[in-house]
């Protein structure tokens, strides 16, 4: 049972109004003492909540007070304890990003959806791609490239014509944005335990930035991406509306 509930809300008015009503009705618990965390907002707020609570054992249940809400459940004030008790459990692992920048500085971040490299100037990026220390593409000229998880495959990855991955699939999607050479390269499916390295070629002429779920690093020289099995996010969904069902629905709309 989830007796202790911690509500966290985005700054938008709709979410703040929902926070006031729900805490008045069900109370409010300190997040570090909670049995469950209820996130009120959209997918962006859900991602922030998952990142901020990744060291806590409590699962997260999202209620949509935003726009898309792919990771969220339908908002409703009634019978919340019963909804939480009946919820389906999904567990996902994030990606880890290790970026090396000019001057030798290192940046690390975790990404639940994707790690992406994007051109940061007027000219296309030029990347070399290695998988498990073997060069698989010596030169990719593109607007950018990304590695996406199954949970994130319907987000930026799908907009870039990448594949939607079943939530239980032990694979990652490697997808290019506006590939120029090789012309219209469609990307690749990689084992979940693969390590992907991007080396930026002609970095002075063609600067590149890296992004992990909205946390950006500029002037990168190389970026290594791998799944991070030591971090597990537990998300709750209403019965029949879990990630697997949502991924299937997305492919038929």
C-alpha positions in Angstrom: 0.0 0.0 0.0 1.1 3.6 -0.7 0.1 5.3 2.5 2.6 8.2 2.3 2.2 10.3 -0.9 4.6 13.1 -2.0 3.1 15.3 -4.6 5.4 17.4 -6.9 4.1 19.8 -9.5 5.4 21.8 -12.4 5.1 25.6 -12.3 2.2 25.8 -14.7 -1.1 27.1 -13.2 -3.0 23.9 -14.0 -0.5 21.7 -12.1 -0.2 24.1 -9.2 -4.0 24.1 -8.9 -4.1 20.3 -9.0 -1.3 20.3 -6.3 -3.4 22.4 -4.0 -6.5 20.3 -4.4 -4.8 16.9 -4.0 -2.7 17.8 -1.0 -5.8 19.3 0.7 -7.6 16.0 0.1 -4.8 13.4 0.6 -2.1 15.2 2.6 1.5 15.8 1.7 4.6 13.8 2.7 8.2 14.7 2.6 9.6 13.2 -0.7 12.4 11.2 1.1 9.8 9.6 3.4 7.2 8.8 0.7 5.9 5.4 -0.4 5.1 6.9 -3.8 5.7 10.1 -5.7 2.9 11.7 -7.7 4.2 14.0 -10.4 1.7 16.6 -11.7 2.5 18.2 -15.1 3.7 17.0 -18.5 6.4 14.7 -19.8 9.1 17.3 -19.2 8.2 17.5 -15.5 8.0 13.8 -15.3 11.5 13.5 -16.6 12.8 16.1 -14.2 11.1 14.3 -11.3 12.6 10.9 -12.3 16.1 12.4 -12.5 15.7 14.2 -9.2 14.5 11.1 -7.4 16.7 8.5 -9.1 18.3 7.6 -5.7 15.0 7.0 -4.0 13.2 3.7 -3.9 9.7 5.1 -4.2 8.0 4.6 -7.6 6.6 7.6 -9.5 3.0 8.0 -10.7 2.4 10.8 -13.2 -0.9 12.7 -13.7 -1.1 14.8 -16.8 -1.5 18.5 -16.3 0.4 19.4 -19.5 0.1 18.7 -23.2 1.3 15.3 -24.5 1.7 13.3 -21.3 3.1 10.1 -22.9 4.6 9.1 -19.5 1.6 10.3 -17.6 -1.8 8.9 -16.5 -5.1 10.7 -16.9 -5.7 13.4 -14.3 -8.4 12.7 -11.7 -8.9 13.6 -8.1 -11.0 10.7 -7.0 -9.9 7.4 -5.6 -6.2 8.1 -5.9 -5.2 5.4 -3.3 -7.1 2.8 -5.2 -5.6 3.8 -8.5 -2.1 3.6 -7.0 -2.8 0.2 -5.5 -4.0 -1.1 -8.9 -1.3 0.5 -11.0 1.0 -1.5 -13.3 4.7 -1.3 -12.7 7.2 -0.5 -15.5 11.0 -0.3 -14.9 13.4 1.4 -17.2 17.2 2.1 -17.3 18.5 5.5 -18.4 21.5 6.1 -20.7 24.8 7.5 -19.4 26.5 10.2 -21.4 30.2 11.0 -21.0 31.2 14.0 -23.1 34.8 15.4 -23.6 35.0 19.0 -24.5 37.7 21.5 -25.6 40.3 21.9 -23.0 39.8 18.3 -21.8 36.8 19.0 -19.5 34.5 16.1 -18.9 30.7 16.2 -18.5 28.5 13.3 -17.4 24.7 13.1 -17.4 21.9 10.5 -17.5 19.1 10.5 -20.1 15.8 8.6 -19.8 14.8 9.4 -23.4 17.9 10.0 -25.5 21.4 11.4 -25.8 21.7 13.6 -28.9 24.5 15.4 -30.7 23.5 18.5 -32.7 25.3 20.8 -35.0 26.0 24.1 -33.2 26.9 26.2 -36.2 25.8 26.9 -39.8 27.5 23.9 -41.2 26.5 20.2 -40.8 28.1 18.1 -38.2 30.7 15.5 -39.2 30.8 12.5 -36.9 32.7 9.2 -36.7 30.6 6.4 -35.0 32.1 3.5 -33.1 30.2 0.7 -31.5 32.0 -1.4 -28.8 35.4 0.2 -29.9 34.9 -0.8 -33.6 34.4 2.0 -36.1 31.1 1.4 -37.9 30.9 4.6 -39.8 34.0 6.6 -40.5 32.1 9.8 -41.5 28.5 10.8 -41.0 27.6 14.3 -42.3 24.3 15.3 -40.7 22.4 17.9 -38.6 22.9 15.5 -35.7 22.6 11.9 -34.3 21.1 10.3 -31.2 20.9 7.2 -29.2 17.4 6.6 -27.8 15.9 4.2 -25.3 12.7 2.2 -25.9 10.9 4.6 -23.5 12.2 7.6 -25.4 11.8 6.1 -28.9 8.5 7.9 -29.5 9.9 11.3 -28.6 12.7 13.1 -30.6 13.8 9.8 -32.1 10.4 9.2 -33.7 10.3 12.8 -35.0 13.6 12.1 -36.7 12.1 9.0 -38.4 13.7 6.6 -36.0 11.9 3.4 -35.0 9.5 2.9 -32.1 10.9 0.2 -29.9 8.9 -2.1 -27.7 9.4 -1.3 -24.0 10.8 -4.7 -23.2 13.2 -4.8 -26.1 16.9 -5.0 -25.2 17.9 -2.7 -28.0 18.7 1.0 -28.5 18.0 3.1 -31.5 20.8 5.0 -33.2 19.2 7.6 -35.4 20.5 10.4 -37.6 18.9 13.8 -38.1 18.9 15.0 -41.7 21.7 12.7 -42.9 23.5 14.2 -45.9 26.2 11.5 -46.3 25.6 8.6 -46.4 22.5 10.0 -48.1 19.3 9.4 -46.0 21.0 6.9 -43.7 18.3 5.3 -41.7 20.2 4.5 -38.6 20.7 1.3 -36.7 19.4 -0.9 -33.9 22.0 -1.8 -31.3 22.1 -4.2 -28.4 21.1 -2.6 -25.1 24.6 -3.3 -23.7 26.4 -1.7 -26.6 28.7 1.3 -26.0 28.4 4.0 -28.7 31.1 6.6 -29.2 30.8 9.7 -31.4 33.9 11.5 -32.4 33.4 15.0 -33.8 35.5 15.6 -36.9 36.5 19.1 -38.0 35.3 20.4 -34.6 36.6 24.0 -35.1 34.8 24.4 -38.4 31.7 22.3 -37.5 31.1 22.7 -33.7 28.7 20.2 -32.0 26.8 20.2 -28.8 25.5 17.2 -26.9 22.2 17.0 -25.0 20.9 14.5 -22.4 17.2 15.0 -21.7 17.6 18.7 -22.0 20.9 19.2 -20.3 23.3 20.5 -22.9 27.1 20.7 -23.3 28.7 22.8 -26.0 31.9 22.3 -28.0 32.2 18.5 -27.5 35.0 16.6 -29.0 33.7 13.1 -28.3 30.7 11.6 -26.6 30.3 8.0 -25.2 26.8 6.6 -24.6 25.8 3.4 -22.9 22.8 2.0 -21.0 23.2 2.4 -17.2 21.9 -0.7 -15.5 22.8 0.5 -12.0 20.0 3.1 -12.2 16.4 1.8 -12.3 13.4 4.1 -12.6 10.1 2.6 -11.5 7.0 4.1 -13.0 3.3 3.4 -12.3 0.6 3.3 -14.9 -3.2 2.7 -14.7 -4.1 -0.8 -15.8 -4.2 -1.2 -19.6 -2.3 2.1 -20.2 1.3 1.1 -19.6 4.2 2.0 -21.8 3.9 -1.1 -23.9 0.3 -0.3 -24.8 1.2 3.4 -25.4 4.0 2.4 -27.8 1.6 0.2 -29.7 -1.0 2.9 -29.9 1.5 5.4 -31.2 2.2 3.2 -34.2 -1.4 3.1 -35.3 -2.3 6.8 -35.0 
